[in-house]
Amino acid sequence: MNEFKVIRNAHIYAPEDAGIQDVLICNDKMIDIRPNLVFSYDHEEIDASGKYLIPGFIDQHVHIIGGGGENGFSSLIREIQMTDCIQYGVTTVIGLLGTDAHVKSIEQLVAKTKALREQGMSAYCLTGSYAIPTTTLTGSIGKDIAFIDEIIGVKVAISDHRSSAPLKQELARMATECRTAGLLANKPGVVHMHTGKGKDGYKKILEIVEETDIPITQFRPTHVANQYEDALAFASKGGYIDFTADEKTPSLLKKTLEIVPLKQITLSSDANGSFPIWDENLNIIGMGVGKMETLYASIRSLILEEHVDISTAISIITKNVADALLLKQKGSIEKGKDADIVLLDTDLNVTDVFALGKQVVKEKAIVAKNYYQY
């Protein structure tokens, strides 16, 4: 049986400014968007007068089964919960492993991705981890991408003392394997790269792009503030660069928007990942944890403090990510797309969230529940 909702009188940023309109939702899709929409079937009415309506956020770097482990087994971080995501407007996540592949597996990662989907949000994941040879589900990166619905690419680490110091040839072969599998399965087949502060920077990746026919868009560096000048060089050749949200990110994003085309810039949270603190000899002296709330908090600061327009700012965690990862049903407010919607008040605080058409946050209160939450 179809369920209909009409969200009335919202100021839509799709992410482009579309003015005040109504949105008609049928089950999990937006099926009509127009001013003064007339709809005669039984439906739920949601009055969004005075609010902004924007696409649900896509967080492409989330440790959904928890990261950590650099400071002993007790430093391993817990799994994320569905409500940890939706309360901050995140309706789609891409899960991955980090340095934790000895105690956490791709099997666990895929299972958690399936669990988040069962609970009503959208979720995908990456095979691999920091290590080479990398961990997979089927024994092959290509087969994981081609045959496991949830897997859209591979994770690897470069320029980091915890990585396997992958050779240029290894990275190139990984990229071609991902590309071929991605073409077969109609997926992005990305090589998502944790990028540390190591001496090598982006050297190997830039050489691969220069010396081979592998498109630069096959490589997706993240934590780009760790190698900012290399990231700019990478972007100048047409590559996507992904920032990690923290208190310094808004000003760095503002600076980057003046240099790099908007469509090449994305932002992720590294939620539930470990944030180890190292001394000058790379001895661990402290530990932090990535927080999902930093994703939209950085975008809100970009608008309010750095004076970047709403459309530009929200594109960084909506349309840009969807386009880069071939998530064709995500990232914008359009007829026929998934009804992943966030409502903001006039102070740009998240008030309401819809994930695949279901309201999961209502007037700042979480109305969805995790499986074992009563």
C-alpha positions as CSV (number, residue, x, y, z in Angstrom):
1,M,0.0,0.0,0.0
2,N,1.4,3.4,-0.9
3,E,2.1,6.0,1.8
4,F,2.0,9.6,0.8
5,K,3.4,12.7,2.5
6,V,3.4,16.4,1.5
7,I,6.0,18.7,2.9
8,R,4.5,22.2,2.6
9,N,6.0,25.7,2.1
10,A,9.7,24.9,2.5
11,H,12.4,27.0,1.0
12,I,14.2,24.4,-1.1
13,Y,17.9,24.2,-1.7
14,A,18.2,21.3,-4.1
15,P,21.2,22.2,-3.6
16,E,20.5,25.1,-6.0
17,D,18.1,27.7,-4.6
18,A,14.6,26.6,-5.8
19,G,12.5,28.9,-3.7
20,I,9.4,28.0,-1.7
21,Q,7.7,24.8,-2.9
22,D,5.9,21.7,-1.7
23,V,7.4,18.2,-2.0
24,L,5.2,15.1,-2.5
25,I,6.6,11.8,-1.2
26,C,5.3,8.4,-2.2
27,N,6.9,5.6,-0.1
28,D,10.6,6.2,-0.5
29,K,10.6,8.6,-3.5
30,M,9.9,12.3,-4.2
31,I,7.3,12.2,-6.9
32,D,6.4,15.8,-7.3
33,I,7.9,19.2,-6.4
34,R,6.0,22.4,-7.1
35,P,4.4,25.5,-5.4
36,N,0.9,25.1,-4.0
37,L,0.8,21.4,-4.8
38,V,-2.7,19.9,-4.9
39,F,-3.0,16.2,-3.9
40,S,-6.4,14.5,-3.3
41,Y,-5.4,11.1,-2.0
42,D,-5.0,10.4,1.8
43,H,-1.7,11.7,2.9
44,E,0.3,13.1,5.9
45,E,0.8,16.9,5.9
46,I,4.1,18.4,7.2
47,D,4.2,22.1,7.5
48,A,7.7,23.4,6.8
49,S,6.9,27.1,6.7
50,G,10.0,29.1,7.7
51,K,12.3,26.2,7.2
52,Y,14.9,25.2,4.6
53,L,14.6,21.9,2.8
54,I,17.9,20.3,1.6
55,P,19.1,16.8,0.5
56,G,20.1,14.3,3.2
57,F,23.8,14.2,3.9
58,I,26.2,11.6,2.5
59,D,29.1,10.7,4.7
60,Q,31.6,8.7,2.7
61,H,34.2,7.8,5.4
62,V,32.6,6.2,8.4
63,H,34.0,3.4,10.6
64,I,30.6,1.8,11.0
65,I,32.0,-1.2,13.0
66,G,34.3,1.1,14.9
67,G,38.0,1.9,14.4
68,G,40.9,2.2,16.7
69,G,43.3,-0.2,18.2
70,E,46.5,1.8,18.1
71,N,46.6,2.0,21.9
72,G,45.8,-1.6,22.9
73,F,42.7,-3.7,22.5
74,S,40.8,-1.5,25.0
75,S,41.1,1.4,22.5
76,L,38.9,-0.4,19.9
77,I,35.8,1.8,19.2
78,R,32.2,0.5,19.3
79,E,30.0,0.1,16.3
80,I,28.0,3.0,15.1
81,Q,24.2,3.0,15.5
82,M,21.6,4.1,13.0
83,T,20.4,6.9,15.3
84,D,24.0,8.1,15.6
85,C,23.7,9.0,11.9
86,I,20.2,10.3,11.3
87,Q,20.2,12.7,14.3
88,Y,22.8,14.7,12.4
89,G,21.1,14.6,9.1
90,V,23.2,11.8,7.6
91,T,21.0,9.5,5.6
92,T,23.7,7.7,3.6
93,V,27.0,6.3,4.9
94,I,29.9,4.5,3.3
95,G,31.6,2.2,5.8
96,L,35.2,1.1,5.9
97,L,38.0,-0.5,7.9
98,G,41.1,1.3,9.2
99,T,44.1,-0.1,11.1
100,D,41.8,-2.6,12.7
101,A,41.8,-5.4,10.1
102,H,43.4,-7.9,12.5
103,V,40.3,-7.9,14.8
104,K,37.6,-6.6,12.5
105,S,36.7,-8.1,9.1
106,I,35.1,-7.3,5.8
107,E,32.4,-9.9,6.8
108,Q,31.6,-7.8,9.8
109,L,31.6,-4.6,7.7
110,V,29.3,-6.0,5.1
111,A,27.0,-7.4,7.8
112,K,26.8,-4.0,9.5
113,T,26.1,-2.3,6.2
114,K,23.2,-4.7,5.6
115,A,22.0,-4.0,9.1
116,L,21.9,-0.2,8.6
117,R,19.9,-0.8,5.4
118,E,17.5,-3.0,7.2
119,Q,16.9,-0.2,9.8
120,G,15.9,2.2,7.1
121,M,18.9,4.3,6.0
122,S,21.2,3.9,2.9
123,A,24.6,2.3,3.4
124,Y,27.5,1.1,1.3
125,C,31.0,0.0,2.1
126,L,34.6,-0.5,0.9
127,T,36.6,-3.6,0.8
128,G,40.2,-3.5,2.0
129,S,42.0,-1.7,4.9
130,Y,45.4,-0.1,5.5
131,A,47.3,-3.2,4.5
132,I,48.5,-4.7,1.2
133,P,47.9,-7.5,0.4
134,T,44.5,-6.3,1.5
135,T,41.6,-8.1,3.2
136,T,38.6,-9.0,1.1
137,L,35.4,-11.0,1.3
138,T,35.8,-13.2,-1.8
139,G,39.6,-13.3,-2.0
140,S,39.6,-10.6,-4.8
141,I,39.1,-6.9,-4.7
142,G,37.5,-7.1,-8.2
143,K,35.1,-9.8,-7.2
144,D,34.1,-8.0,-4.1
145,I,33.1,-4.9,-6.1
146,A,31.5,-6.9,-8.9
147,F,29.4,-9.3,-6.9
148,I,28.8,-7.8,-3.4
149,D,26.0,-5.3,-3.8
150,E,27.1,-3.1,-0.9
151,I,30.8,-2.8,-1.9
152,I,31.6,0.1,-4.2
153,G,35.4,0.3,-4.0
154,V,38.5,-0.4,-2.0
155,K,40.2,1.3,1.0
156,V,44.0,1.6,1.2
157,A,46.5,3.8,3.2
158,I,49.3,5.9,1.7
159,S,52.0,8.1,3.2
160,D,51.4,6.8,6.7
161,H,53.7,4.9,9.1
162,R,50.9,2.4,9.7
163,S,50.4,1.6,6.1
164,S,52.1,-1.2,4.1
165,A,54.1,1.4,2.1
166,P,52.4,0.2,-1.1
167,L,54.5,0.3,-4.3
168,K,53.5,2.4,-7.2
169,Q,52.8,-0.7,-9.3
170,E,50.6,-2.1,-6.6
171,L,48.5,1.0,-6.4
172,A,48.2,1.1,-10.2
173,R,47.1,-2.6,-10.4
174,M,44.6,-2.0,-7.6
175,A,43.1,0.9,-9.5
176,T,42.8,-1.0,-12.8
177,E,41.2,-4.0,-11.0
178,C,38.7,-1.6,-9.3
179,R,38.0,0.2,-12.5
180,T,37.3,-3.0,-14.5
181,A,35.0,-4.3,-11.7
182,G,33.3,-1.0,-11.4
183,L,32.5,-0.8,-15.1
184,L,31.1,-4.3,-15.0
185,A,28.9,-3.7,-12.0
186,N,28.0,0.0,-12.8
187,K,29.8,1.2,-9.6
188,P,32.5,3.8,-9.1
189,G,35.2,1.2,-8.3
190,V,37.2,3.9,-6.4
191,V,40.5,3.5,-4.6
192,H,39.7,5.4,-1.4
193,M,43.0,6.5,0.1
194,H,43.6,7.3,3.8
195,T,46.4,9.8,3.4
196,G,48.7,10.4,6.3
197,K,51.4,13.0,6.9
198,G,54.3,10.9,5.5
199,K,57.2,12.1,3.4
200,D,55.9,10.5,0.2
201,G,52.7,12.6,0.0
202,Y,50.8,12.0,-3.3
203,K,54.0,11.3,-5.2
204,K,53.2,7.8,-6.3
205,I,49.6,8.7,-7.3
206,L,50.6,11.7,-9.3
207,E,53.2,9.6,-11.1
208,I,50.7,6.9,-11.9
209,V,48.3,9.5,-13.4
210,E,51.2,11.0,-15.4
211,E,52.6,7.7,-16.6
212,T,49.5,5.5,-17.2
213,D,46.1,5.8,-18.8
214,I,44.3,5.3,-15.4
215,P,41.8,8.2,-15.0
216,I,42.7,10.4,-12.0
217,T,39.1,10.0,-10.8
218,Q,39.8,6.4,-9.9
219,F,41.9,7.6,-6.9
220,R,40.1,9.3,-4.0
221,P,42.4,10.8,-1.4
222,T,40.9,11.7,2.0
223,H,42.2,13.6,5.0
224,V,43.7,16.0,2.4
225,A,44.6,18.6,5.0
226,N,47.5,16.3,5.8
227,Q,49.0,16.9,2.4
228,Y,47.3,20.1,1.3
229,E,49.7,21.3,-1.4
230,D,49.8,17.8,-3.0
231,A,46.0,17.8,-2.8
232,L,45.8,21.1,-4.8
233,A,48.2,19.6,-7.4
234,F,46.0,16.5,-7.6
235,A,42.8,18.6,-7.9
236,S,44.4,20.7,-10.7
237,K,44.6,17.6,-12.8
238,G,40.8,16.9,-12.3
239,G,40.9,14.8,-9.1
240,Y,38.4,14.7,-6.3
241,I,39.7,15.7,-2.9
242,D,37.9,14.8,0.4
243,F,38.4,16.8,3.6
244,T,37.9,15.5,7.1
245,A,35.7,17.6,9.3
246,D,37.2,19.4,12.3
247,E,37.3,22.9,13.7
248,K,39.9,24.1,11.1
249,T,37.9,22.7,8.1
250,P,35.5,25.6,7.4
251,S,38.3,28.1,6.8
252,L,40.3,25.6,4.7
253,L,37.2,24.8,2.6
254,K,36.6,28.5,2.0
255,K,40.2,28.9,0.8
256,T,40.0,25.8,-1.4
257,L,36.7,26.9,-3.0
258,E,38.6,29.9,-4.4
259,I,41.1,27.5,-6.1
260,V,39.4,24.2,-6.9
261,P,36.1,23.7,-8.8
262,L,33.2,23.1,-6.4
263,K,32.3,19.7,-7.9
264,Q,35.7,18.2,-7.0
265,I,35.4,19.0,-3.3
266,T,33.8,16.7,-0.7
267,L,33.8,16.4,3.1
268,S,33.5,13.4,5.4
269,S,33.5,12.9,9.2
270,D,35.8,9.8,9.9
271,A,33.1,9.1,12.4
272,N,33.9,6.3,15.0
273,G,37.5,6.3,13.7
274,S,40.4,6.7,16.0
275,F,42.2,10.0,16.1
276,P,45.6,9.0,17.7
277,I,47.9,11.8,18.9
278,W,51.6,11.1,18.2
279,D,54.7,12.7,19.6
280,E,57.7,13.7,17.3
281,N,59.0,10.1,17.5
282,L,55.6,8.6,16.5
283,N,54.9,7.3,20.0
284,I,51.2,7.5,20.9
285,I,50.4,10.0,23.6
286,G,46.7,10.3,23.3
287,M,43.5,9.2,21.5
288,G,40.4,10.9,20.2
289,V,37.4,9.6,18.4
290,G,35.8,10.9,15.1
291,K,32.3,12.4,15.6
292,M,29.6,12.4,12.9
293,E,28.2,15.7,14.2
294,T,31.3,17.4,12.8
295,L,30.1,16.8,9.2
296,Y,27.2,19.2,9.2
297,A,28.8,21.4,11.9
298,S,31.6,22.2,9.5
299,I,29.1,23.1,6.7
300,R,27.1,25.2,9.0
301,S,30.2,27.1,10.1
302,L,31.2,27.5,6.4
303,I,27.9,29.3,5.8
304,L,27.6,31.3,9.0
305,E,31.2,32.2,9.7
306,E,32.9,31.9,6.3
307,H,29.9,33.4,4.5
308,V,29.8,30.8,1.8
309,D,26.3,30.6,0.2
310,I,24.0,27.7,1.3
311,S,23.9,26.1,-2.1
312,T,27.6,25.9,-2.5
313,A,28.2,24.7,1.1
314,I,25.7,21.9,1.2
315,S,26.8,20.6,-2.2
316,I,30.0,19.4,-0.5
317,I,28.1,16.8,1.5
318,T,25.3,16.1,-0.9
319,K,25.4,16.4,-4.7
320,N,29.2,16.3,-5.0
321,V,29.5,13.1,-3.1
322,A,26.5,11.5,-4.9
323,D,27.9,12.4,-8.3
324,A,31.5,11.2,-7.4
325,L,30.2,7.9,-6.2
326,L,27.6,7.3,-8.9
327,L,24.8,7.4,-6.3
328,K,22.3,8.5,-8.9
329,Q,19.3,8.4,-6.5
330,K,21.0,10.6,-3.9
331,G,22.3,14.1,-3.4
332,S,19.6,16.4,-4.7
333,I,16.0,17.3,-4.4
334,E,14.5,16.1,-7.6
335,K,11.4,14.2,-8.8
336,G,12.1,10.4,-8.9
337,K,15.0,10.5,-6.4
338,D,15.1,9.0,-3.0
339,A,13.3,11.0,-0.4
340,D,16.3,11.7,1.8
341,I,15.5,15.1,3.2
342,V,16.7,17.4,5.9
343,L,14.8,20.4,7.3
344,L,16.7,23.3,8.8
345,D,15.4,26.2,11.0
346,T,16.3,29.8,10.3
347,D,19.5,29.4,12.4
348,L,20.5,26.4,10.1
349,N,20.0,23.8,12.9
350,V,18.7,20.4,11.8
351,T,15.1,20.0,13.0
352,D,13.6,17.2,10.9
353,V,15.1,14.3,8.9
354,F,13.5,11.9,6.4
355,A,15.4,8.8,5.3
356,L,13.9,7.0,2.3
357,G,10.7,8.8,2.9
358,K,10.3,7.9,6.6
359,Q,10.5,10.7,9.1
360,V,13.2,9.7,11.6
361,V,13.8,13.0,13.3
362,K,10.8,15.3,14.1
363,E,11.3,18.8,15.6
364,K,14.8,17.8,16.8
365,A,13.6,14.6,18.5
366,I,14.7,11.2,17.2
367,V,11.6,9.2,16.4
368,A,13.3,6.1,14.8
369,K,14.8,3.4,17.0
370,N,17.7,1.0,16.8
371,Y,16.8,-2.7,16.8
372,Y,17.4,-3.2,20.6
373,Q,16.0,0.1,21.6
374,Y,12.6,0.1,23.2
